[in-house]
Amino acid sequence: MYKVYTGETVEDALQKGLSDLNVEENDINIDVLEEGSKGFLGFMKKEAKVKLTIINPELKQLYSIEDIQNRYQEEQKVEERKETIVETKPEIKEIDEDEIDETLPEDETDVKKPSLTFEEAVESTANYIQSVITEMDISNYTDFTIKDREVTIEIFSKTAAKVIGKRGTTLNALGEIAQHYFNRIYRGYGRIILDTENYREKRKETLENLAINMSKKAVRTDLPVHLEPMPAYERKIIHNALYNVTNIKTYSSGKEPNRHIVIEKE
């Protein structure tokens, strides 16, 4: 997938394209079709022309340039849902304690309000996330696996790239929604992880390669390398990847949601 952009200079055309596609330079391949020229006294002026081709594997899963341009609409819907989920309790029917006192004999004092089991809370969370993604106009269904108190909710969709978003942004946001929802309906520990098309494992491999490459850059330039902001579990992958690398140290800097890894030569 590619699109051609024009501007007074190559840089102008490039920046116009990056803004229009909502991508970064490492997401695309840049071909300069026309260098452009100012002409003489306004005559024979030629605009610069560049061809921007999508090379990011995650973005290439989308069907068209229009999908790439509009993918942040899905992310915005997720952000809006994140804002409301914290404020709005899920619709769970509970028996009011006063009603229990009025309807039960006095000697039945050990009756408690009904609550969900761990498995029921997990199933409810999986169904809730499926409904959220459906509201994003993305057809999907979910399944889940439980290992101890760690839950992986697998999302199945023909347009999984939209569920993932740029560098996992949408999937991470949906994960936060799922965890908030689960915490609302279950009064106990449980960790919720969302995945689709084995993205987590692929992302782990990408981050490990990034860590090694950036550590080499830190050694080569003798300057600290600041990575892009990442969620805590991704920062942990970077730390672990470089833990045994000699002459390299890593640490986190900044505050959420802009907390990021810094790689330095020791």
Secondary structure by P-SEA (a helix, b strand, c coil): cbbbbbcccaaaaaaaaaaaaccccccbbbbbcccccccccccbbbbbbbbbbbccccccccccaaaaaaaaaaaaaaaaaaaaaaacccbbbbbbaaaaaacccccccccccccccaaaaaaaaaaaaaaaaaaacccccccccccccbbbbbbbcccccccccccaaaaaaaaaaaaaaaaacccbbbbbbbbccaaaaaaaaaaaaaaaaaaaaaaaacbbbbcccccaaaaaaaaaaaccccccccccccccccbbbbbbcc
